[in-house]
Amino acid sequence: MGQKVNPIGFRLGVNRDWRSRWYASPQDLPGFLHSDLEIRNYVKKKLQFAAVSKIVIERAWNSIRVTIFTARPGIVIGRKGAEIEKMTEEISKMAQGKQIKIDIQEIKSPELDAQLVAENVALQIERRIAYRRAMKKAVQTAMDFGADGIRLRCSGRLNGAEISRSEWYREGKVPLHTLRTGIDYGFAEANTVYGKIGVKCWICKKEEAPAQPAVPAPPPSSPATPAGPRPVIDAPPPPGWPGGRGS
């Protein structure tokens, strides 16, 4: 009882994909893993004000593709692409001179991205805004933007209390055990003068309806016969029948 599992890792291979997409031999695996962590930490630190949700890393033989999901692509690109070029050089040094390609994906609705919601609440707590107010506002905004459900949880020395505690708010439905439900999960930390406060966010988004196969149109039907009794045709009976010729 009480054991929690990461909703994204729980759904890997069902409706979630990995954030590091490559295959390596047992000898290369530790080096690639630490390189990925270094790249992620560098990008997250450099773009801490650019609302970066996640970073996907793909590796080929001698090249690395880094895809940055952000709500503010203008800050990431910089003036005339200067920031992108600088980041490309730095990441290339981390990856032992491999060829680097940086892609940027814009997040259309950051209010429905769990990582960005958690970071937003953590930032408000750092600015000494009341945590209850920040949480309630984030919950209400997510529901207004069409989420099926949201749950926010803050843990730590809330309001500078001596004993740490946890408080959470939930609205709508958040079925964590239903694998086919797309649950988005985010975690952030607020560094306050009296310690760290952790913020977790679960968002249940509306299920996308599966594409329906095209149904062929029915063939054109023959014209309907008029209702009522059938007309009687006055024709002579065939030969051999009573009343016919030759009887």
N, C-alpha and C positions, 0 to 999 in steps of 0.2 A: 504494500500500500504506500501511496505517496511518491512513487517513483515516476519522474516525468521524462519524456523523450522529446527530442527536438522535432517539431512537426515537419520540417523540411527534410531532415534525414529519414524520418519515418515514411515519407512518401516518395523517396528516390526510386525511380524506375516505374512508378505508377503514373503520377502526373507532375513529377518534378525531375529536373535534370541536374547533373553535377556542375559545380562551378569551376572545376579544373578538368578539362577534357583532353587527356592524353594517356598514352600507355608507355610504360618504361620497364626495363629489366630490373631485377632486384638490386643490381649494382648502382643503377642510375636513379632509382626511386628516391632515396633520401636527399640527394642533391637537388632534384627537381622540386621536391616538396618544400624544402627550405627556401629555394629560389622563389617559388610561388608566394610563400608567406612574406618574404622580403619585398616583393613587388607590390603586394596588396597593402602592406603597411606604409610603403612609400607613397603610393597613389592616394590612400585614405588621408594621410597626414598632409600632403601637398594640397589636396582638394577638400579640406575639411569644411569650407564654406560653400561648396558647389553642390551640396545635397546629393552625394553619391550613395546609391542604394546597394549595388553589388558590383563585383568585378569578376568577369569570366575570363579564364586564361586557357588558350588552346595552343598546343605545341605540334609543330611538324618536324621534319628532319633537322633543319637549321634555322627555323624561324619561329617566332612567338607572336600570336595575335592576342592582344589585350582589349576586351570589350568593356567599356565603362558605361554603366546605367546611371544616368544623372537627370535631375529635374532642372538643372541650369546649364545647358550645354555651352552657352556663351562664355561662361567663366572658365570652363575646361579648355575650350579652343584658344581663348585669348585673342589679343589684337593681331590680325593677319596670321593666325595660327602659330604665334610665337611659343605659347605654352606647350602646345602639342610637340613641337620640335625639341624643346628643352627636355620634356618628359621622355621622349623617344631615346635621346642620347643617354639620359641617366639610367633608364631601364636596360638599355643595351649593355652598359657597363656592368650592371648587376648580373646579367645573363651571359657573361663571358663573351661579349661581342657578337651575339646572335642577332639576326635581322628581326627588328621589332615593327609590328603594325598595330596602331592604336585605332580602334573604332569607338564611336560614341553613339549610344542609344538614348533617346530622350524619353523620360517618363512623363506620360501625358497627364496623369492625375496623381500627384505625390500624396494627396490626402488619403489614398487607398493603398499606399505602400507601407507595410508594417515597420520596416527598418527606418524609413524617414519619419514616421509618426513617433517612434520611440526616441529618435535623436532630437526631434523637435521638443518633446516633453522634457528630456534631459537638459536641453539648452535653456529652457524656461526655468527649470529648477536651479540651474547654475546662476541665473540672473535674479534669484531670490523672489521669483513669482510663486505664489502659494501652489503647492503640488496638487491639491484637490481641484483648484480652478483650472490648472493646465490640463489635468486628466479629463475632467468633464468636458472641456471645450474640444479636446481632440476626439473624444467619443462622439460628441454631437456632430462635429464636422464630417467624420467618416460616415455616419449614418445618413447625413444630408446628401452625401455624394453617391449614395446607392449601395453601401455595403450591406450584406445580409446580417452581419453581426461583428462586434469588436469587443475585445477584452484587454484592459490595461492593468498592469500590476507594478507598483513601486515598492521597493524594499530598501531598508537602511535606516539611518538616523533621521527620520522625517521630522522636519521643523527643528532639527538640532536636539531631539530628545536624547536622554541618556541611554535608554534601552531601544534598540532597533526593532522595527516591526514592519509588517507588510500591509498594504491596503490596495484594493483592486476595485475596478468598476467594470461592469459588463452590460452590454445592450444588444438585443437581437440574439441570434443563435450562433454558437461556436462549437460545432460537433468535432472534437479532436480525434475521436476514434473512427470516424467515417473516412476511409481512405480516398474515396472518389471526390470528397469535398476539397476544394482548393483552399487550404488554410495558409495564409502568409504569416511569417513569424519574424520579429525583429527584436534586437537587444541593444541597449545603449547604457552608458554609465555617465552620471553627472558627478563631476569632481567639485564638491563643496568644501568649505573651510572646516566642516566637522566630519568629513569622511566621504566615501563614495556612496551614491544612491543608484541602485540598479533599476532600469526600466525595461519591462518586457511588454510586448504587444502581439496579440493574435488578431488577425482580421480574416473573416470569412467572406469571400467574394461570391457573387452570384455565379452559379454553374452555367457554363456556356453550353447551349443546346447543341447536341451533335448534328452534323450536317445530314439532312434527310436526303435519301437517294431520290432521283427524279422519277416520278411516277408517269408511265406512258399514258397518253390520252386515250380514252376509250374509243373504239371504232364507231363511226356514225351509224346510228340505229335506223332501221327501215321505217318508213312512214307508218304511223299507227293506223290500224283499221278502225273504221267508225264503230262506235258502240251501238248496241241494239241487236235485234235478231238478224240472222243471215238471210239474204234474199234467196227465194226459192226459184230454181231454174226450171221452167216448164219444157222438158225434153222427153221424147218418147223412150220407153224402157227398151233395153237391148233385146235381141232375139233370144227366145228360149225362156224369158221371164214371163210370168203371168201378165197377160195384156199386151205382150210384145208380138212382133211379127213371127209367124211360123209356130205359134202356140196352138 
